Amino acid sequence: MLRFLAPLLALLLCLPAHADSYITRLLDKPVPGGVAVVDLGNGAQAPTARYQGRSVLVVKEQNSRWLAIVGVPLTVKPGTQQLAIKDASGNRTQAFTVGSKKYPEQRITLKNKRQVNPDPADLKRIEGELAEQIAAYRTFTPATPSNLLLDKPVNGPLSSKFGVRRFFNGEERNPHAGLDFAVPAGTPIKSPAAGKVILTGNYFFNGNTVFVDHGQGFISMFCHMSKIDVKVGDAVPRGGVVGKVGATGRATGPHMHWNISLNDARVDPAIFIGAFQP
C-alpha cells in the first residue's frame, strides 16, 4: 500500500496551492462567454487587475490567495490573453488561456416586424437606451460581492441558453446574452446576491428592466418584466424581490431573462448556478 501512496503524495505536493480552490472549481470556465479565474498570489494587500481596459473583480479566498474573476467576452478568440496587474511589487502582466466553445443556433419568428427591423424613430430611442445600459454595465464599485455561488432568480426550467446565435424572422442578430427561464407571468424575480439597484427602465428590446450591482463590476440584469418593484438606489438583499416575470419588449411569451456581466463582458449565468455545460 505504501508504494502506491508515496507517488500520490509526491503528486499532491507538486500541485499549486490553489489547485483545490473552491472558487476555481466553481467558476473557472475560460471560454468565450465564460469566466477565467486567475491566481494573483498571496500578498498582504489586494492587487488590482484590468482586462481589455476594464477593472476586474478581485477576491481573496479562505484568507489565502487573491483571485481575479475575469469575464471573457463572446467575441474573444481562443488563445492567450493578458491581465494587467498592479500590486505591492509594481506593475506586471499575467497570461491566461481561453479555450473554444461552440454555441447552438435558435430561430425565432416575431409578428411585430419592428422588433426585427426598427423604424428611424425606434432606432433613435434604441441608441439612447443602449447608452444608458452600457453605462450601467460599466459600473465598478469597491464592494466585494456577498456571494459568488448565486441563487437562481426564479425556480423553473431553462428555455434558452446563453450564447445561442439568434435568427429573428430569418435575420441574424446579437447572440443571446443571458439565460431564459420558462416560468409564468407574475412569478417574483429574486436577486441572486445582495446588491444595489443602479438602473431601471422600459426599453424597446428589453421591456421592463432592472440592473443590480453586486460589487466590483459584477452586475445582474433582469428584463421582459411585467412589473418593477424597486427603484434606483435601493439596497437589495440576497433573495430580495426586484420585480415580476412578464413578456414586455422583444419577447414571444412570458419568461425570465437574466444577464450576468463581469468587467463589462456578458458571461454565462449558468456558471454561477452550477449548470454550465462545456
C-alpha positions in Angstrom: 0.0 0.0 0.0 2.8 2.5 0.9 4.4 2.1 -2.5 1.1 3.5 -4.0 0.7 6.3 -1.5 4.2 7.7 -2.0 3.8 8.7 -5.7 0.3 10.1 -4.9 1.7 12.3 -2.0 4.5 13.5 -4.3 1.9 14.5 -6.9 -0.2 16.4 -4.4 2.9 18.3 -3.2 3.7 19.3 -6.7 0.3 20.8 -7.3 -0.1 24.6 -7.0 -1.6 25.8 -3.7 -4.7 27.0 -5.4 -5.4 23.7 -7.2 -8.2 22.8 -4.9 -9.6 26.4 -4.8 -13.4 26.3 -4.4 -13.8 29.4 -6.5 -11.6 28.0 -9.2 -13.5 24.7 -9.3 -16.8 26.6 -9.4 -16.1 29.4 -11.8 -13.1 28.7 -13.9 -14.6 28.2 -17.4 -12.2 30.1 -19.6 -14.0 30.1 -23.0 -15.6 32.9 -25.0 -18.6 34.0 -22.9 -17.1 32.3 -19.9 -15.0 33.1 -16.8 -11.3 32.8 -16.2 -10.1 32.5 -12.6 -6.5 33.8 -12.4 -4.3 33.3 -9.3 -2.7 36.7 -8.4 -0.7 35.4 -5.4 -1.0 35.9 -1.7 0.2 39.4 -1.0 -0.9 41.3 2.2 -2.7 43.9 0.2 -5.3 43.4 -2.5 -3.9 43.7 -6.0 -5.8 45.3 -8.9 -6.4 43.8 -12.3 -7.5 45.1 -15.6 -8.6 43.2 -18.8 -9.2 44.9 -22.1 -9.1 48.2 -20.3 -11.7 47.3 -17.7 -11.3 46.8 -14.0 -11.7 43.2 -12.9 -13.3 41.6 -9.8 -10.6 40.5 -7.3 -11.4 38.4 -4.2 -9.4 36.6 -1.5 -10.3 33.0 -0.9 -10.0 31.4 2.5 -7.7 34.2 3.8 -5.1 32.9 1.4 -4.7 33.8 -2.3 -6.0 36.7 -4.3 -8.0 35.6 -7.4 -9.1 37.6 -10.4 -12.6 36.7 -11.7 -12.4 37.7 -15.3 -15.3 37.9 -17.7 -14.4 36.8 -21.2 -16.4 38.4 -24.0 -18.1 36.1 -26.6 -16.0 37.9 -29.2 -12.7 36.8 -27.8 -10.8 34.2 -29.9 -9.3 31.1 -28.3 -5.7 31.6 -27.3 -3.6 33.6 -24.8 -5.0 36.7 -23.1 -3.3 39.1 -20.8 -4.3 40.7 -17.4 -2.6 43.9 -16.3 -1.8 43.6 -12.6 -0.8 46.2 -10.1 0.3 45.0 -6.6 2.9 45.9 -3.9 5.7 44.8 -6.2 4.6 47.1 -9.0 3.0 46.7 -12.4 3.1 43.4 -14.4 1.1 41.3 -16.8 -0.2 37.8 -16.3 -1.3 35.5 -19.1 -4.2 33.1 -19.1 -5.6 30.8 -21.8 -9.0 30.9 -23.4 -10.3 27.7 -24.9 -13.0 27.2 -27.5 -16.8 26.6 -27.3 -19.4 26.2 -30.0 -22.8 27.7 -29.3 -26.0 26.4 -31.0 -28.5 28.4 -33.2 -32.0 29.4 -32.5 -34.6 30.6 -35.0 -37.5 32.8 -33.7 -40.5 34.2 -35.6 -41.8 37.6 -34.4 -45.2 39.0 -35.5 -44.0 42.6 -34.8 -41.7 43.3 -37.7 -40.4 46.5 -36.0 -38.8 44.3 -33.3 -36.6 42.9 -36.1 -36.1 46.0 -38.3 -36.9 49.1 -36.2 -38.0 52.3 -37.9 -36.0 55.5 -37.7 -37.8 56.7 -34.6 -37.3 53.4 -32.9 -33.5 53.5 -33.8 -33.2 56.8 -32.1 -34.8 55.5 -29.0 -32.7 52.3 -29.1 -29.5 54.4 -29.3 -30.3 56.3 -26.2 -31.4 53.3 -24.3 -28.3 51.4 -25.3 -26.1 54.2 -23.9 -27.8 54.0 -20.6 -27.4 50.3 -20.3 -23.8 50.3 -21.4 -23.1 52.8 -18.6 -24.8 50.5 -16.1 -22.8 47.5 -17.2 -19.6 49.5 -16.8 -20.3 50.4 -13.2 -17.4 49.5 -10.9 -17.8 49.9 -7.1 -15.3 48.7 -4.5 -17.6 46.5 -2.5 -16.9 42.7 -2.5 -19.9 40.6 -3.7 -21.8 38.9 -0.9 -21.6 35.6 -2.7 -20.2 34.2 -6.0 -22.3 31.0 -6.0 -25.5 32.6 -7.0 -29.1 31.7 -6.3 -31.5 31.2 -9.3 -33.7 34.3 -9.6 -36.6 32.0 -10.3 -37.3 28.3 -10.0 -38.1 26.9 -13.4 -36.6 25.1 -16.4 -34.3 26.8 -18.8 -35.9 27.7 -22.1 -33.0 29.3 -23.8 -29.3 29.0 -23.0 -26.6 31.7 -23.1 -24.6 32.4 -26.3 -27.2 31.0 -28.7 -26.8 32.5 -32.2 -30.3 34.0 -32.8 -32.1 34.5 -36.1 -35.3 36.6 -35.9 -37.5 36.1 -38.9 -34.5 34.6 -40.7 -32.2 37.5 -39.9 -29.2 37.0 -37.6 -29.0 39.4 -34.6 -26.8 39.5 -31.5 -26.2 36.2 -29.6 -28.4 35.5 -26.6 -26.6 37.3 -23.8 -28.3 35.6 -20.8 -30.4 32.7 -19.6 -34.2 32.4 -20.1 -36.3 30.6 -17.5 -39.7 29.3 -18.5 -42.0 30.5 -15.7 -45.4 32.0 -15.6 -46.1 35.8 -15.8 -46.2 37.3 -12.3 -43.6 35.0 -10.8 -41.4 37.0 -8.4 -37.8 37.6 -9.5 -35.3 37.4 -6.7 -31.8 38.9 -6.6 -29.2 36.1 -6.7 -26.9 38.1 -4.4 -27.0 41.3 -2.4 -26.6 44.5 -4.3 -27.7 48.0 -5.2 -30.2 48.9 -8.0 -28.3 51.1 -10.5 -30.8 51.3 -13.4 -34.4 50.6 -14.1 -36.4 51.4 -17.3 -38.8 50.3 -20.0 -36.7 49.6 -23.1 -37.5 48.8 -26.8 -36.0 45.4 -26.8 -35.7 44.5 -23.1 -39.0 45.8 -21.9 -39.2 46.5 -18.1 -35.6 46.1 -16.9 -33.6 46.2 -13.7 -29.8 46.3 -13.2 -28.4 45.3 -9.8 -24.7 46.0 -8.9 -23.3 43.2 -6.7 -19.9 44.9 -6.5 -16.7 45.3 -8.5 -18.3 45.2 -11.9 -20.4 42.1 -11.1 -23.8 43.0 -12.5 -27.2 41.2 -12.8 -29.7 42.4 -15.4 -33.3 41.2 -15.5 -35.7 42.1 -18.3 -39.1 41.5 -20.0 -40.6 42.0 -16.6 -44.3 42.7 -16.1 -43.6 44.8 -13.0 -40.6 46.5 -11.4 -40.7 46.5 -7.6 -37.5 48.5 -6.9 -36.1 51.9 -7.7 -32.6 53.2 -8.4 -30.6 53.4 -5.2 -32.4 50.6 -3.4 -30.2 48.2 -1.5 -31.5 44.7 -2.3 -30.7 41.7 -0.1 -29.9 38.3 -1.4 -33.3 36.8 -2.3 -34.9 40.2 -2.3 -37.7 40.6 -4.9 -36.9 43.1 -7.7 -40.0 42.6 -9.9 -42.2 40.0 -11.6 -41.9 38.0 -14.8 -43.6 39.2 -17.9 -43.3 39.5 -21.7 -42.5 43.1 -22.3 -40.1 44.2 -25.1 -38.9 41.7 -27.7 -40.4 38.6 -26.2 -42.6 35.8 -27.7 -44.2 35.0 -24.3 -43.7 35.3 -20.5 -40.2 34.2 -19.3 -37.4 35.5 -17.1 -34.3 36.7 -18.8 -31.2 37.1 -16.7 -27.8 38.5 -17.7 -24.6 38.4 -15.8 -21.8 40.9 -16.6 -18.2 40.9 -15.3 -15.8 43.7 -16.3 -18.4 44.8 -19.0 -18.4 41.3 -20.5 -21.7 39.4 -20.7 -21.0 35.9 -19.5 -22.9 32.7 -19.0 -25.0 32.9 -15.8 -25.1 29.0 -15.7 -21.5 29.1 -14.5 -22.7 30.8 -11.2 -25.5 28.3 -10.5 -23.5 25.2 -11.2 -25.3 24.5 -14.5 -22.5 25.2 -17.1 -22.2 22.8 -20.0 -18.9 22.8 -21.9 
